[in-house]
C-alpha cells in the first residue's frame, strides 16, 4: 500500500460511523461558543454539539416561537434530550446526509431555460415566500429573506426562468464556520424547493450543485443536509451527487406543522390533495373529521351537533339541482346565456354532416362530452373533418351526448367562487415539454408526467392518447422525433391539471368585470361553491366567454389563496375569525 493509499485509508476510518468518531462533545481545548443557533426564518437551527447538556437543548426547543419550526441537529445523545421533555419533543424521522468536498465531481453540462443567481430584489423575497407556501413548507418571511440577503451566515439562491423571469426554485445555505467558528469547518443545505409546475428538468440538482460549489470555493470541508426518510427521489439525487448517510439525528417540537411526523399514519392520509387541504383546515379549527371513503374523497366534518358530508369541495350545501346544472354542459350553457352572460356558440352533435357544416362555418371547434370531468374526452381547436370525427369518437367514449362548441382563442381562466364571492383566480396553461436535443418527444412527455405526478400526489399526468398525438402532429412532429434543445412544444390543447396542465395565480390582477361575471354565474346556477372556466384575452381586461362551471373545483390548486379557509367558513361560519369577514 502506498503512502497516499494509507493516508486515504486512515481518513476513511476516521470518518466511519461509530460512536467514538461521532462523539460531538467539544474537547477542553476547543473554544466553541456555547448554545449556538442560527435563525433561518422558518425556525432556528440549533447546533446540538455546542450545548453543554441535553437539558439545555430541550429548554431551547421549548422556547420555539409560534409559527416557526426549530430543528436541533448534531445531537450526541438524542434519546437523553427526548427524556427531558417527552411530552413536547420527538425524534425527527429524517436522514442526515454529508458530502465531503474532496469526493465531489462537478458537472460541465449547463442548465437550459433557467439560471441560478442570488436574491437581488424585494420581489425575489416575496416570490420565495409564495413558492415555499405553495410547496407546503414553513416560509421564512419575505422581510426576513430580504434583511439577510447580504448575510455571511445565510445565503439564498434562486432558479430564474430565462423566458419570463419567474422563480422556479430556491435553496438556503448555512455557513457553520461563520455562524459559530465551527472547528469541523462545515456548512449545510436547507429548504430546497422547486416549483411543482416548472417545465425544465434538473432545477433541484442545479441548485444543490450551486450550494456545493459555493462552500467548496469558500474552503469548507463538507456540506450536510436533512431529508425525510421516505423522500426516495431526493435521496437518489443526493446519493448521485456523492452524499452519504451519517449518524447525526435531529429533535423537533410537537407542533401543528410537525404533527404528521410524530402522530403516525392517520385515516385521512389516504385522501387526495383536494380533500386533504380541507381536512387540514378543519382540524386546525378543532372541527372533527371522519373519513368515509378515502379513495373517492368522501369525509364528514363534525362540530357540536352539526355534521356535513363532503366529497372534496362538493358538500351537502350544494343541492342536487345545482349539481345537475353543472353536470350537463348544455344546461349550464343555456342558464348562463339566459342570465345575460357571454358564452360561446354551441350545438349538440346530431350527425357527422351537421358537425362538418358547423366546422366549415366557424373554422375551429371544441368537441366535448355533455357530461364528464377532469378534461376527459375533450378535444380543442379541431380544424379538419378527420380530426373532427376522431374527436367525436373520443367524446362519445365518455358520454353518449356530445357537444360541439365554438373555439375561442385566449387564456384559460379558472375562477373559484365560494358563498357567491370570488376567492381565487388562476390562468391554466396546457401541458408542454422543452427539448433537450437528446430525447424523443415521447420520452420528454413521460419524464414531464413523472415530475407532474410526483408534484401533485398523482393528480396530474399527460395522457399518451390520440389527442396528444394530434397536438404533436399539428406542430409538425411525431412522438418519436428528437425535439431540438430549448424548443418548447405544447402537447395538449386543454389546460386541465389532470391532463398535465399547470395553474398560475392571478387573483390580484383580475379585472372587476370578470369577478362580477363569475359571481353572477354562481347565482344563476344557484351553487355555493363552483369553479368557473372562462376564456379571456387578458385577466386585466373585461372581455370573456364562460365555457364551463364545475361543482367540485380543486381547492388545493389555488394556494396561497385562502380557498380551504373560505370553504370551511361556509360550512361552519361560527369558526371564522372576525378578520376573515373583513
Buried (B, 14 or more C-beta within 10 A) or exposed (E): EEEEEEEEEEEEEEBEEEEEEBEBBBEEEEEBEEBBBBBBBBBBBBBBBBBEEBBBBBBBBEEBEEEBBBBBBBBBBBEBBBEBBEEBBBBBBBBBBBBBBEEBEEEEEEBBBBEBEEBEEEEBBBBBBBBBBBBBBBBBBBEBBBEBBEBEBBBBBBBBBEEEEBBBBBBBBBBBBBBBEBBEBBBBBBBBBBBBBBBBBBBBBBBBBBBBBBBBEBEBBBBBBBBEEEEEEBBEBBEEBBBEEBEBBBBBBBBEBBEBBBEEEBEBEBBBBBBBBBBBBBBEBEBEBEBEEBEEBBBBBBBEEEEBBBBBBBBEBBEEEBBEBBBBBBBBBBBBBEBEBBBBBBBEBEEEEEBBEBBEEBEBBBBBBBBBBBBBBBBBBBEEEEBBBBBBBBBBEBBEBBBBBBBBEBBBBBBBBBBBEBBBBBBBBBBBBBBBEEBBBBBBBBBBBBBBBEBBEEBBBBBBEBBBBBBBEBBEBEBEBBBEEEEEBBBBBBBBBBBBBBBEBBBEEBBEEBBEBBBBBBEBBEBBBBBBBBBBEBBEEEBBBBBBBBBBBBBBBBBBBBBBBBBBBBBBEEBBEEEEEE
